[in-house]
Amino acid sequence: MNLNLRIDKNKKEPVYFQLYEQIRQLILNGAIEGDSKLPSIRALAKALGVNTVTVVTAYNMLEKDRYVYKRHGSGTYVISNREESHLNSEQPMYFEPGEFHMENEYDDCCIDFSISAPDPKLFSVKDFKQVMNEVLEEDGARAFMYQSSTGYMPLRNVLVDYAKNYEISCNSEDIYVVSGAQQGIDIVAKALVKTGDYVFVESPTYSGALAAFKSRGAKVVEVPLYDDGPGIKELERLVKLFKPVLFYAMPNFHNPTGSIYSERKKKYLLLLARKHGFRVLEDDYSGDLNYTDSKLLPIKAYDTDDRVIYLKSFSKIFMPGFRLAYMVVPEDIRRKAADAKIASDISSSGLMQRILCKYIEKGILEKHVAYLRREFSVRYLEMVRAIKKMLAGAKFFEPKGGLNLWVYLPHGVNSQELYERCREKKVLFSPGTFYFNDERGENFIRMSFATTDINDIWDGISIISMEAENIKHKH
């Protein structure tokens, strides 16, 4: 489809809005007919020479204003009059900028604060080669065969002891190995959520979780989040009002805000879950990356009633491309979770599970995590210093852990406009709008220091500061 679109980067209007307005006019004028499929995100971004997040934002705006709709796995289509009445349940799905241009990750020409996966320079290829050779020598071709859908049993046994580090008591039958945290969230959604069910999420929250719950037809309710967890009065009121089936929570170094639930709020959430009969899906996103001597336990450590489904990914402390995580699954939902896993991908990679198993058994993972904590703590402190020194008027919580800072921008600075300006200078971050269920977040940005060294941190924030000042002066 040749849409004859024109982008003028010298205009005041953001690029995504120019794209939205031109496609909207083409639909209204009948130049694009109902049922027509729009170009794919990647194809249109390439044709116009813009970032994929620009096209995504424009398409999401068109969907919100009911000019287009998405067919999952197929693409974006123009709404025709006869179809509109059937699309009330269709809702936009949001992802972070880094998730749309994975092939550009770790580009040395770009300072990227949008990616929260570890810097590949921190991986030990030597250790990996050694462990992989051991696995192949011991298991040969068996390492490439399908495993049980619930995971390679020696790894599940090892994970029982691993979970004890977090004061989680479980056995191997409780543990399911999954292909990354996103699949874990999707499995829980399929096992527990039916169309029309209420699911609670923190506000803001991880965009991939919103997409998973919406794909099951859930009604998402956002719970206000503070530095020490959700507001107790608000949460109790919302629970009584909506009676959720699930609360999705990231209690330690929350993504994107870095918030840390107090012990009191962790226990209170469990009390509410028992009293009102809902489950808690705890996503231990980056609990290992604590840059203080204080010990932070997961909610699951306090769970005596099997209310919590504990999900832990290894992507932030090991190798993101491994796509491995594990869940501690309550007995009464194991069958449904196993069925959802089989329907998703049958089983996770047997080779990768064996390698991870040896990494844990030999103590290599423990040493690697200690190394990452040292490296990331330095980057964290430098980013805190750089923002305080250069980004005048910005405010943020200092979590002393995790991989992100959630920055409230100076007055008059819009995150999407700032993103577009900085992208042209080859500096990326995540606009705050990607973490809410609506258009909020335009005053926030998420800054990750996972892939940036100290010099890049100062250089990148200098550019962000300069562009923020340009926006303020323009207005």
C-alpha positions in Angstrom: 0.0 0.0 0.0 1.5 3.4 -1.1 0.2 5.9 1.4 2.3 8.8 0.1 3.1 10.0 3.6 5.5 12.9 4.3 7.4 13.5 7.6 8.8 17.0 8.2 11.2 16.9 11.2 11.4 20.7 11.2 7.7 21.1 12.1 6.7 21.8 15.7 4.3 18.9 15.7 5.9 15.6 17.0 6.6 13.1 14.2 4.2 10.5 15.6 1.4 13.2 15.5 2.2 14.1 11.9 1.9 10.4 11.0 -1.3 10.0 12.9 -3.0 13.0 11.3 -2.0 12.0 7.7 -3.4 8.5 8.0 -6.5 9.8 9.8 -7.2 12.2 6.9 -6.6 9.4 4.3 -9.2 7.2 6.2 -11.7 10.1 6.4 -11.3 10.9 2.8 -11.9 7.3 1.7 -8.4 7.0 0.3 -7.9 4.1 2.6 -11.0 1.9 2.6 -12.5 -0.1 5.5 -10.9 -3.5 6.0 -7.6 -2.3 4.4 -4.5 -3.5 6.2 -2.0 -0.8 7.1 1.7 -1.3 6.5 3.6 -3.2 9.2 5.3 -1.2 11.9 8.8 -2.1 10.8 8.0 -1.6 7.1 6.5 1.9 7.6 9.2 3.0 10.0 11.9 1.9 7.4 10.1 3.6 4.6 9.8 6.9 6.5 13.2 6.7 8.2 11.7 7.0 11.6 11.9 4.8 14.8 9.4 2.0 15.2 8.1 3.5 18.4 6.9 6.5 16.4 4.8 4.3 14.2 3.5 2.4 17.2 2.5 5.6 18.9 0.6 6.8 15.8 -1.1 3.4 15.3 -2.1 3.4 19.0 -3.6 6.9 18.7 -5.6 5.8 15.6 -6.8 2.7 17.5 -7.9 4.8 20.5 -9.8 7.2 18.3 -11.4 4.1 16.6 -10.0 4.5 13.1 -8.2 1.2 13.1 -8.1 -2.0 15.1 -5.5 -4.8 15.6 -5.8 -8.4 14.7 -3.4 -10.2 17.0 -0.6 -11.8 14.9 -2.0 -10.3 11.7 -1.6 -6.6 11.7 -3.5 -3.2 11.9 -6.7 -2.8 9.9 -9.0 0.2 9.1 -12.3 -0.1 10.8 -15.4 -0.4 8.6 -18.8 0.7 9.8 -20.1 -2.9 10.0 -17.3 -4.0 12.2 -17.1 -1.2 14.7 -19.9 -2.6 17.0 -17.8 -5.8 17.6 -14.6 -4.0 18.6 -15.5 -2.5 22.0 -13.4 -5.0 23.8 -10.3 -4.4 21.6 -7.7 -2.4 23.5 -4.3 -1.1 22.5 -1.2 -3.0 23.6 1.8 -1.1 24.7 5.4 -2.1 24.8 8.6 -0.3 25.7 10.7 1.3 22.9 13.5 -1.2 23.3 11.2 -4.1 22.6 10.5 -2.8 19.1 14.0 -2.5 17.7 15.8 -5.4 19.3 18.2 -5.7 16.3 19.5 -2.2 17.2 20.3 -3.0 20.8 23.7 -2.3 22.0 24.5 -0.1 19.1 27.8 1.6 19.8 26.6 4.7 18.0 23.7 5.2 20.3 23.5 6.0 24.0 20.6 3.7 25.1 18.8 4.3 28.4 15.7 2.4 27.3 17.1 -1.2 27.6 17.1 -2.8 31.0 18.9 -5.9 29.9 22.6 -6.3 31.1 25.5 -4.9 29.1 26.8 -7.8 27.0 30.4 -6.7 27.9 29.6 -8.0 31.4 29.1 -11.5 30.2 31.9 -14.1 30.7 32.0 -16.0 27.4 34.8 -18.1 28.8 32.6 -19.4 31.6 29.8 -20.1 29.2 32.0 -22.0 26.8 33.3 -24.2 29.6 29.9 -25.0 31.0 28.4 -25.7 27.6 31.2 -28.1 26.7 30.6 -29.9 30.0 26.9 -30.2 29.2 27.6 -31.5 25.7 30.2 -34.0 26.9 27.9 -35.4 29.6 24.5 -35.4 27.7 25.4 -35.2 24.0 22.4 -35.0 21.7 20.0 -35.5 24.7 20.6 -31.9 25.5 18.7 -30.9 22.4 15.6 -33.0 23.0 12.3 -31.8 24.4 12.1 -31.7 28.2 9.1 -32.1 30.4 6.8 -29.1 29.9 7.4 -28.2 33.6 11.2 -28.2 33.2 14.4 -30.3 33.4 14.1 -32.1 36.7 17.7 -31.6 37.9 17.3 -27.9 37.4 14.0 -27.9 39.3 15.7 -29.7 42.1 18.5 -27.1 42.1 16.0 -24.3 42.1 14.4 -25.6 45.3 17.7 -24.8 47.1 18.1 -21.6 45.1 14.7 -20.3 46.3 15.9 -20.8 49.9 18.2 -17.9 49.4 15.0 -15.8 49.3 13.5 -17.7 52.3 11.0 -19.4 50.0 10.2 -22.9 51.0 9.0 -25.2 48.2 9.7 -28.5 46.5 10.5 -29.5 42.9 6.8 -30.2 42.1 6.0 -26.5 42.9 8.6 -25.3 40.4 7.8 -24.8 36.7 10.6 -23.6 34.3 9.3 -21.2 31.7 10.7 -19.3 28.7 11.2 -15.9 30.3 9.1 -13.7 32.6 6.7 -12.6 29.8 5.7 -16.2 29.2 5.3 -16.7 32.9 2.9 -13.8 33.1 1.0 -15.1 30.0 0.7 -18.6 31.5 -0.8 -17.2 34.7 -3.2 -15.0 32.7 -4.4 -18.1 30.8 -4.6 -20.2 33.9 -6.5 -17.7 36.1 -8.1 -14.9 34.1 -11.4 -15.1 32.1 -13.1 -12.4 30.0 -14.5 -9.7 32.3 -12.4 -10.6 35.3 -10.8 -7.8 37.2 -7.0 -7.8 37.4 -5.1 -5.3 39.6 -1.8 -3.8 38.5 0.4 -1.1 40.0 0.2 2.3 38.5 2.5 2.6 36.6 3.5 -1.0 35.6 5.2 -3.2 33.1 3.6 -2.8 29.7 4.0 -6.5 28.7 1.9 -7.5 31.7 -0.9 -5.1 30.6 -0.8 -6.7 27.1 -1.0 -10.3 28.6 -4.0 -9.5 30.8 -5.9 -7.6 28.1 -5.4 -10.5 25.7 -7.5 -12.6 28.1 -10.2 -10.0 28.1 -9.4 -8.8 31.6 -10.6 -5.5 33.0 -7.4 -3.8 34.3 -7.6 -1.7 37.5 -4.6 0.4 38.4 -3.6 0.8 42.0 -1.7 4.0 43.0 1.9 3.2 43.8 4.1 5.1 46.2 7.8 4.8 47.1 7.0 2.1 49.8 4.3 0.2 47.9 0.6 0.7 47.1 -1.6 3.0 49.1 -3.3 0.8 51.7 -6.6 2.7 51.9 -6.9 3.0 48.1 -6.1 -0.7 47.7 -8.6 -1.9 50.3 -11.3 0.3 48.8 -10.6 -1.0 45.3 -10.5 -4.6 46.4 -13.9 -4.3 48.0 -15.3 -2.5 44.9 -14.0 -4.7 42.1 -13.2 -8.1 43.7 -10.1 -9.0 41.6 -8.9 -12.5 40.7 -5.3 -11.4 40.5 -2.9 -8.7 41.6 0.3 -8.3 39.5 3.1 -6.9 41.7 6.8 -6.1 41.5 7.5 -5.4 45.2 11.3 -5.1 45.1 12.8 -2.4 42.7 9.6 -2.1 40.7 9.7 -1.5 37.0 9.6 1.4 36.1 9.6 3.3 39.4 12.1 1.5 41.6 9.6 1.4 44.4 10.2 -1.0 47.3 7.2 -2.4 49.3 7.7 -2.0 53.0 7.5 -5.3 55.0 4.2 -4.0 56.4 2.7 -3.6 53.0 3.9 -7.0 51.8 2.1 -8.6 54.7 -0.9 -6.5 54.3 -1.3 -7.4 50.7 -1.3 -11.1 51.7 -3.9 -10.4 54.4 -6.2 -8.8 51.8 -5.5 -11.7 49.3 -6.6 -14.3 51.9 -9.6 -12.3 53.1 -10.9 -11.6 49.5 -9.8 -14.7 47.7 -7.5 -13.3 45.0 -4.0 -14.4 44.0 -0.8 -12.3 43.8 1.5 -12.8 40.9 4.9 -11.6 42.2 7.4 -10.7 39.5 10.8 -10.7 41.1 12.1 -8.4 38.4 15.5 -7.4 39.8 15.4 -8.2 43.5 19.0 -9.5 43.4 20.4 -6.1 42.3 20.4 -4.5 45.8 23.2 -2.0 46.3 22.8 -1.8 50.1 23.4 -4.3 52.9 19.7 -4.5 53.8 17.9 -7.7 53.0 14.8 -7.5 50.9 12.5 -10.5 50.9 9.9 -11.3 48.3 6.2 -11.4 49.3 6.4 -15.2 48.8 8.7 -15.5 51.8 5.7 -14.4 54.0 3.1 -16.5 52.2 1.7 -19.3 54.4 -1.5 -19.7 52.4 -0.4 -20.3 48.8 -1.8 -17.0 47.7 1.4 -16.0 45.8 2.6 -17.3 42.4 6.3 -16.4 42.5 7.9 -15.6 39.2 11.7 -15.0 38.8 13.5 -14.3 35.6 17.2 -14.8 35.0 17.4 -12.2 32.2 18.6 -9.3 34.5 21.3 -11.3 36.3 22.4 -13.7 33.6 21.9 -13.7 29.8 18.7 -12.1 28.4 18.7 -14.3 25.3 18.5 -17.4 27.5 14.8 -16.7 27.9 14.6 -18.7 31.2 12.6 -18.0 34.3 10.9 -20.1 37.0 7.6 -20.0 38.8 6.6 -21.4 42.2 3.1 -22.5 41.4 0.4 -23.3 44.0 -0.9 -26.9 43.8 -4.5 -26.1 42.9 -3.5 -24.3 39.6 -0.6 -26.5 38.5 -2.7 -28.4 36.0 -4.0 -25.3 34.3 -0.5 -23.7 34.3 1.1 -26.8 32.8 -1.6 -26.9 30.0 -1.0 -23.2 29.2 2.8 -23.9 29.0 2.3 -26.8 26.6 0.0 -24.7 24.4 2.6 -21.9 24.4 5.8 -23.7 23.3 5.7 -27.3 24.7 8.9 -26.9 26.7 11.8 -24.5 27.3 15.2 -25.2 25.7 16.8 -28.3 27.3 20.3 -27.1 26.5 19.8 -23.7 28.2 18.2 -25.4 31.2 21.2 -27.7 31.6 23.6 -24.8 31.3 21.7 -22.8 33.9 21.6 -25.8 36.2 25.4 -26.2 36.1 25.9 -22.4 36.6 24.0 -22.6 39.8 25.5 -25.9 41.0 29.1 -24.7 40.4 28.5 -21.4 42.1 29.3 -19.5 38.9 25.9 -17.7 38.9 26.3 -16.5 42.5 29.8 -15.0 41.7 28.4 -13.4 38.5 25.5 -11.8 40.4 28.0 -10.4 43.0 30.0 -9.0 40.1 27.0 -7.4 38.5 26.0 -5.8 41.8 29.4 -4.1 42.0 29.3 -2.9 38.4 25.7 -1.7 38.4 26.0 0.0 41.8 28.7 2.3 40.3 26.5 3.1 37.3 23.6 3.7 39.5 25.4 6.2 41.6 26.8 8.0 38.5 23.3 8.3 37.0 21.9 9.7 40.2 24.7 12.3 40.4 24.4 13.2 36.7 20.6 13.8 36.8 20.9 15.8 40.0 23.7 18.0 38.5 22.4 18.5 34.9 18.7 17.9 34.7 17.5 21.0 36.5 13.9 20.7 37.9 13.8 16.9 37.6 12.7 14.7 40.6 13.1 11.0 41.2 13.1 8.3 43.8 16.4 6.8 44.7 15.8 3.0 45.1 19.5 2.0 45.7 18.9 -1.1 43.6 17.5 -2.4 40.4 18.3 -1.1 36.9 16.1 2.0 36.4 15.3 5.5 37.6 11.8 6.9 37.2 12.3 10.6 36.5 9.7 13.3 36.8 10.6 15.8 34.1 10.9 19.6 34.7 7.7 21.6 34.3 6.7 22.1 30.7 8.7 19.1 29.3 6.7 16.4 27.5 8.3 12.9 27.5 7.3 12.1 23.9 8.6 15.3 22.5 11.8 15.0 24.5 12.1 11.4 23.2 11.8 12.5 19.6 14.4 15.2 20.0 16.9 13.0 21.8 16.4 10.1 19.4 17.7 12.4 16.6 20.8 13.0 18.8 21.1 9.2 19.2 20.0 9.1 22.8 17.2 6.8 23.8 15.0 6.4 26.9 11.5 5.1 27.6 8.7 7.7 27.7 6.5 7.4 30.7 3.4 6.8 28.7 4.5 3.2 28.0 3.8 2.2 31.6 0.2 3.4 32.1 -3.1 2.0 30.9 -4.0 5.4 29.3 -2.3 8.6 28.2 -0.8 9.4 31.6 2.9 9.4 32.1 3.8 12.2 29.7 5.7 13.9 32.5 7.9 10.9 33.2 10.7 9.0 31.6 12.4 5.7 32.6 16.1 5.8 32.6 18.0 2.5 32.7 21.8 2.3 33.3 22.1 -1.4 32.4 23.9 -1.0 29.1 25.6 2.3 29.5 29.1 2.9 30.9 29.9 6.0 33.1 31.0 8.2 30.2 27.9 7.5 28.2 25.7 8.2 31.3 27.1 11.7 31.6 27.1 12.4 27.9 23.6 11.1 27.4 22.1 13.0 30.3 23.9 16.1 29.1 22.0 15.8 25.8 18.7 15.1 27.5 19.2 18.2 29.7 20.0 20.3 26.7 16.9 19.2 24.8 14.7 19.6 27.9 15.9 23.2 28.1 15.2 23.8 24.4 11.6 22.6 24.9 11.1 24.8 28.0 12.4 27.9 26.1 10.2 27.0 23.1 7.1 27.1 25.2 
